[in-house]
Amino acid sequence: MRIYLASRSPRRRELLHQIGIDFDTVVFRDGMRADLETDETPLFNEDPVVYVERIARAKAIHGLKIVEERRLPMRPVLSADTTLEFEGEIIGKPTDMADATRILKHLSGRTHRVLTGVAINHLGHTEYLLSASEVRFRHIDDEEIRHYVMTGEPMDKAGAYGIQGRAGMFVEHLSGSYTGVMGLPVCETGELLKKLGFRPL
């Protein structure tokens, strides 16, 4: 059995392979021609938990719409969205290197939450789950931040870091799901797929 993955993320592709799920990718447009249905701009005063669910569900629903428009074989569409919550603020992907530097300075020596919402749309019905993890960074000095930002690794990641990459050395404590912080909590995703009759592994 195969599914569709509505995500460009190489981490999510890698994690689905890890649990033995075969999939084809549904790609959304970005840049000037971006799909309005998957706009990740937070609403005014939007709660981070509400935000991540809204975006994950929107991606799953729009992914199914693309499958239907292209007359592809009908299969479940899996999508996910990851964001950081720090002092009640939604922190998404940095807009540029200066923004990445600012974000990392805020997170240095402090605890933040990583929220990953996973949605699966199957036959017009959407199942959803939330993985919430707490991450504490050790103190990161300005030179370390500068070197890390120069690698380019923070630029396409929520919170301006990838726990599976060089930023792993910043993590002093993690409570929750390591793969959820990466972008797809494999334990919870596997359980969600089992509800639909899929047997990961």
C-alpha positions in Angstrom: 0.0 0.0 0.0 1.2 3.5 -0.9 0.3 6.9 0.3 0.9 10.5 -0.9 3.2 12.8 1.1 2.2 16.4 0.8 5.6 17.9 1.8 8.9 18.9 0.3 10.8 18.0 3.4 13.6 15.6 2.9 13.4 14.8 6.7 9.8 13.6 6.4 10.7 11.5 3.4 13.5 9.9 5.2 11.4 9.2 8.3 8.6 7.6 6.3 11.2 5.3 4.6 12.5 4.5 8.1 9.1 3.0 9.1 8.6 1.2 5.8 5.9 3.4 4.3 5.9 3.6 0.5 4.8 7.0 -0.9 4.6 9.4 -3.8 5.1 13.1 -3.3 2.6 15.8 -3.9 4.4 19.1 -4.3 2.8 22.5 -3.6 3.8 25.6 -5.6 5.8 28.2 -3.7 7.3 31.6 -4.3 5.2 34.0 -6.4 2.9 31.2 -7.6 2.4 29.7 -4.1 -0.9 27.9 -3.4 -3.1 30.3 -1.2 -4.6 27.2 0.4 -1.3 26.4 2.1 -0.2 29.9 3.1 1.7 29.4 6.4 1.2 33.0 7.6 -0.2 33.0 11.2 -3.5 34.7 11.8 -3.5 37.7 14.2 -3.0 36.4 17.8 -3.4 32.8 16.7 -2.6 30.2 19.3 0.4 28.1 18.2 -1.5 24.8 18.8 -4.4 26.0 16.7 -2.0 27.3 14.1 -0.1 24.1 13.6 -3.4 22.1 13.3 -4.9 24.5 10.8 -1.8 24.4 8.5 -1.4 20.6 8.7 -5.1 20.0 7.9 -5.0 22.6 5.1 -2.0 20.8 3.5 -3.7 17.4 3.7 -7.0 18.7 2.2 -5.2 20.6 -0.6 -3.0 17.6 -1.3 -6.1 15.5 -1.9 -7.5 18.2 -4.2 -4.3 18.0 -6.3 -4.6 14.3 -6.5 -8.2 14.6 -7.7 -7.3 17.3 -10.2 -4.5 15.2 -11.7 -6.7 12.1 -11.7 -4.1 10.1 -9.8 -5.0 6.9 -8.0 -6.9 7.7 -4.8 -4.7 7.0 -1.7 -4.4 8.7 1.7 -2.6 12.0 1.7 -0.3 12.7 4.7 0.9 16.1 5.6 2.6 17.7 8.5 3.6 21.1 9.9 6.2 21.9 12.5 6.5 25.2 14.4 8.2 26.4 17.5 6.4 28.1 20.4 8.6 30.4 22.5 7.0 32.6 25.2 3.7 32.2 23.4 5.1 33.3 20.0 5.0 31.3 16.8 8.4 30.9 15.4 8.5 29.5 11.9 11.3 29.4 9.3 13.7 32.4 9.3 13.3 35.0 6.6 17.0 35.6 6.2 20.4 35.0 8.0 19.8 38.0 10.3 16.5 36.6 11.3 18.0 33.1 11.9 20.7 34.8 14.1 18.0 36.7 16.1 15.9 33.5 16.7 18.9 31.4 17.9 20.0 34.2 20.3 16.5 34.1 21.8 16.5 30.3 22.2 20.1 30.2 23.6 20.1 28.9 27.2 16.3 28.6 27.3 13.4 26.1 26.8 11.0 26.1 23.9 8.3 23.8 22.6 8.3 22.1 19.2 4.8 21.4 17.8 4.4 19.0 14.9 0.9 18.4 13.6 0.3 15.4 11.4 -2.9 15.1 9.2 -4.0 12.3 7.0 -6.8 12.9 4.6 -8.5 9.7 3.4 -11.7 9.6 1.4 -12.5 13.2 2.4 -12.1 12.6 6.1 -9.0 14.0 8.0 -7.4 12.3 11.0 -5.1 14.6 13.0 -2.6 14.3 15.9 -0.3 16.7 17.6 3.2 15.9 18.9 4.5 18.4 21.4 8.1 18.3 22.7 10.2 20.5 25.0 13.7 21.4 24.0 16.3 23.2 26.1 19.3 24.7 24.5 22.6 25.2 26.3 24.1 28.7 26.2 25.3 29.3 22.6 27.8 32.1 22.1 27.6 34.6 19.3 30.5 33.0 17.4 28.8 29.6 17.4 25.6 31.1 16.2 27.4 33.0 13.4 29.2 29.8 12.3 26.0 27.8 12.4 24.0 30.4 10.4 26.8 30.5 7.8 26.4 26.8 7.1 22.9 27.6 5.7 21.4 24.7 7.7 18.9 27.0 9.6 17.3 28.6 6.6 14.6 26.1 5.7 13.7 24.9 9.2 11.2 26.1 11.8 13.0 27.7 14.7 16.2 28.1 12.5 17.7 24.8 13.5 17.7 21.1 12.6 18.1 18.8 15.6 19.4 16.0 13.3 22.2 18.2 12.0 24.9 20.4 13.5 22.4 22.1 15.9 22.2 18.7 17.8 25.2 19.9 19.8 23.1 22.9 21.1 20.4 20.6 22.7 20.9 20.2 26.4 17.6 18.4 27.1 14.7 17.0 25.1 11.4 15.8 26.5 9.1 14.3 23.9 9.7 13.0 20.4 13.1 13.4 18.7 11.5 12.6 15.3 8.7 15.0 16.1 11.3 17.8 16.5 12.7 16.7 13.1 9.3 17.1 11.5 7.4 13.8 11.7 6.8 11.9 14.9 7.2 8.3 13.7 5.5 6.6 16.7 2.4 8.6 16.5 2.4 8.7 12.6 2.6 4.9 12.6 -0.3 4.6 14.9 -2.4 6.9 12.8 -1.6 4.9 9.6 -2.5 1.7 11.4 -6.0 3.1 12.0 -6.3 3.3 8.2 -5.2 -0.3 7.7 -1.5 0.4 7.0 1.1 -1.8 8.7 4.4 0.1 9.0 7.6 -2.0 9.1 
